[in-house]
């Protein structure tokens, strides 16, 4: 005899299709994570490709020689140097339109690119207000350096690309984890509410759940 009635039976079987929020929110969390990781990978590849392609080593020349470049006001032209004592390198505009005012300056930050086994350092940036062909002459006291034209790599953009590579996947994974945890907790609460209904006929409103 049971003074308070027989013990309750086994837990009722709850159809998972009844639970809210729906399981599709787990899929949404997975999609968020996958997209953000994909963006990070694409950013990493594009950043490295852009950096490596900033040096045109196919037009490399030795100390005392020159290269002709087509440069416009909106172009970011640069000279990269390979060899020891790159600080002793010197480049100047040997020829160009008489009405132009090209400038060869030293960049504010250092930037190094490795292509194969060769390391190139950006040493000079070339600016002009007139689009034309310019002959750039470069040399060094020892005649030991090798020069190559290229693009003025934006260090800030490079760092920004690396940040995107790291931050976007991290944020995506955190967001996906948060969504999965919230959905799991709410589904658990909803399951307990359905079980209470089956046991005791409780008719109160369920915990608030998304569809």
C-alpha positions as CSV (number, residue, x, y, z in Angstrom):
1,X,0.0,0.0,0.0
2,X,1.1,3.5,-0.8
3,X,-0.3,6.1,1.7
4,X,0.0,8.8,-0.9
5,X,-0.8,6.9,-4.0
6,X,1.4,4.8,-6.3
7,X,4.7,6.3,-7.4
8,X,4.7,8.0,-10.8
9,X,5.5,5.9,-13.8
10,X,8.4,6.3,-16.1
11,X,8.9,9.7,-17.8
12,X,6.6,10.2,-20.7
13,X,8.1,9.9,-24.2
14,X,8.3,13.5,-25.6
15,X,8.3,13.8,-29.4
16,X,11.4,16.0,-30.1
17,X,9.4,17.7,-32.9
18,X,7.3,19.3,-30.1
19,X,10.3,21.0,-28.5
20,X,10.9,24.7,-28.9
21,X,13.0,26.4,-30.1
22,X,13.3,24.1,-33.1
23,X,16.4,22.2,-33.9
24,X,17.0,24.3,-37.0
25,X,18.6,26.9,-34.7
26,X,21.5,24.5,-34.2
27,X,21.9,24.5,-37.9
28,X,21.8,28.3,-37.9
29,X,24.6,28.3,-35.3
30,X,26.6,25.9,-37.4
31,X,26.1,28.1,-40.5
32,X,27.2,31.2,-38.6
33,X,30.4,29.5,-37.5
34,X,31.1,28.1,-40.9
35,X,30.6,31.4,-42.7
36,X,32.8,33.3,-40.2
37,X,35.6,30.8,-40.4
38,X,35.3,30.9,-44.2
39,X,35.7,34.7,-44.2
40,X,38.7,34.4,-42.0
41,X,40.4,31.8,-44.3
42,X,39.6,33.9,-47.4
43,X,41.0,37.1,-45.7
44,X,44.2,35.2,-44.8
45,X,44.7,34.0,-48.3
46,X,44.0,37.4,-49.9
47,X,46.2,39.2,-47.4
48,X,49.2,37.0,-48.0
49,X,48.6,36.9,-51.8
50,X,48.4,40.7,-51.9
51,X,51.6,41.1,-49.9
52,X,53.6,38.6,-52.0
53,X,52.3,40.1,-55.3
54,X,53.4,43.6,-54.2
55,X,56.9,42.9,-55.5
56,X,57.5,42.4,-59.3
57,X,60.7,40.4,-59.1
58,X,60.5,39.7,-62.8
59,X,61.7,43.3,-63.4
60,X,64.5,43.1,-60.8
61,X,67.7,45.0,-61.7
62,X,71.1,45.4,-60.1
63,X,72.8,48.4,-58.6
64,X,73.6,51.1,-61.1
65,X,70.8,50.1,-63.5
66,X,67.4,51.5,-64.0
67,X,63.8,50.5,-64.6
68,X,61.0,52.3,-66.5
69,X,57.7,52.5,-64.7
70,X,54.3,53.8,-65.7
71,X,53.1,55.9,-62.7
72,X,50.1,58.0,-62.2
73,X,48.8,60.3,-59.4
74,X,46.7,57.5,-57.9
75,X,49.3,54.8,-58.2
76,X,51.2,53.5,-55.2
77,X,54.6,52.6,-56.7
78,X,57.5,51.4,-54.6
79,X,61.1,50.1,-54.9
80,X,62.1,47.0,-53.0
81,X,65.6,46.0,-52.2
82,X,67.3,42.7,-51.6
83,X,70.7,42.4,-50.1
84,X,72.8,43.6,-47.1
85,X,72.9,47.2,-45.9
86,X,69.6,48.2,-47.6
87,X,69.8,51.5,-45.8
88,X,72.6,52.5,-48.1
89,X,70.4,52.2,-51.2
90,X,69.7,55.3,-53.3
91,X,67.0,55.8,-55.9
92,X,66.2,58.8,-58.0
93,X,64.0,59.7,-61.0
94,X,66.4,59.8,-64.0
95,X,63.9,60.9,-66.6
96,X,60.3,61.8,-67.0
97,X,58.0,64.6,-68.4
98,X,59.5,68.1,-67.9
99,X,56.3,69.4,-66.3
100,X,56.1,66.6,-63.7
101,X,57.2,66.7,-60.1
102,X,57.9,63.1,-59.1
103,X,59.1,62.4,-55.5
104,X,61.1,59.5,-54.1
105,X,60.5,59.2,-50.4
106,X,61.2,56.8,-47.6
107,X,58.1,55.1,-46.1
108,X,57.1,55.7,-42.5
109,X,57.1,51.9,-41.7
110,X,59.1,48.9,-42.8
111,X,57.6,46.2,-44.8
112,X,59.3,43.0,-45.9
113,X,58.0,40.4,-48.5
114,X,59.5,36.9,-49.0
115,X,59.1,35.4,-52.4
116,X,60.6,31.9,-52.6
117,X,63.8,32.2,-50.7
118,X,64.4,35.9,-51.5
119,X,63.5,38.5,-48.9
120,X,62.6,42.0,-50.3
121,X,62.3,45.1,-48.2
122,X,60.4,48.1,-49.2
123,X,62.8,51.1,-49.1
124,X,61.3,53.8,-51.4
125,X,57.9,55.1,-52.4
126,X,57.4,57.0,-55.6
127,X,54.7,59.6,-56.0
128,X,53.9,61.9,-58.9
129,X,51.2,64.3,-60.0
130,X,51.5,63.5,-63.7
131,X,50.8,60.1,-65.3
132,X,53.7,59.2,-67.5
133,X,56.7,56.8,-67.9
134,X,59.5,57.4,-65.4
135,X,63.0,55.9,-65.5
136,X,64.1,55.1,-62.0
137,X,67.8,54.8,-61.3
138,X,69.0,52.9,-58.2
139,X,72.4,52.2,-56.8
140,X,74.4,51.7,-53.6
141,X,78.1,52.4,-52.6
142,X,79.1,48.8,-52.8
143,X,77.1,47.8,-55.8
144,X,75.8,44.8,-54.0
145,X,72.1,45.4,-53.9
146,X,69.3,44.1,-56.1
147,X,66.3,46.3,-56.7
148,X,62.7,45.5,-57.9
149,X,59.7,47.7,-58.6
150,X,56.4,47.0,-56.9
151,X,53.4,48.4,-55.1
152,X,53.5,50.4,-52.0
153,X,52.1,47.9,-49.5
154,X,49.7,49.5,-47.0
155,X,50.9,48.2,-43.7
156,X,47.6,49.3,-42.0
157,X,45.7,47.3,-44.6
158,X,47.9,44.3,-44.0
159,X,47.4,44.4,-40.3
160,X,43.6,44.9,-40.9
161,X,43.5,41.8,-43.0
162,X,45.2,39.8,-40.3
163,X,42.8,41.1,-37.7
164,X,39.9,40.1,-39.9
165,X,41.5,36.7,-40.2
166,X,41.5,36.3,-36.4
167,X,38.6,38.3,-35.1
168,X,35.8,37.3,-37.5
169,X,36.2,33.5,-37.0
170,X,36.5,34.1,-33.2
171,X,33.4,36.2,-33.1
172,X,31.5,33.7,-35.3
173,X,32.5,30.8,-33.1
174,X,31.5,32.6,-29.9
175,X,28.2,33.7,-31.4
176,X,27.5,30.2,-32.7
177,X,28.3,28.7,-29.3
178,X,26.1,31.2,-27.5
179,X,23.1,30.4,-29.9
180,X,23.6,26.7,-29.4
181,X,23.7,27.0,-25.6
182,X,20.6,29.2,-25.4
183,X,18.7,26.9,-27.7
184,X,19.8,23.8,-25.7
185,X,18.7,25.4,-22.4
186,X,15.4,26.5,-23.7
187,X,14.6,23.1,-25.3
188,X,15.5,21.5,-22.0
189,X,13.0,23.8,-20.1
190,X,10.4,23.2,-22.7
191,X,10.9,19.4,-22.4
192,X,10.4,19.6,-18.6
193,X,7.2,21.7,-19.1
194,X,5.8,19.1,-21.5
195,X,6.7,16.3,-19.0
196,X,4.9,18.2,-16.3
197,X,1.8,18.5,-18.4
198,X,1.9,14.7,-19.1
199,X,2.3,13.9,-15.4
200,X,0.1,16.3,-13.6
201,X,-2.0,17.9,-16.3
202,X,-0.4,21.3,-15.7
203,X,-2.0,23.9,-17.9
204,X,0.1,27.0,-17.2
205,X,1.9,28.7,-20.0
206,X,5.3,27.2,-21.0
207,X,8.5,29.0,-20.7
208,X,8.8,31.6,-23.5
209,X,10.6,29.9,-26.5
210,X,11.4,31.0,-30.0
211,X,9.9,29.1,-32.8
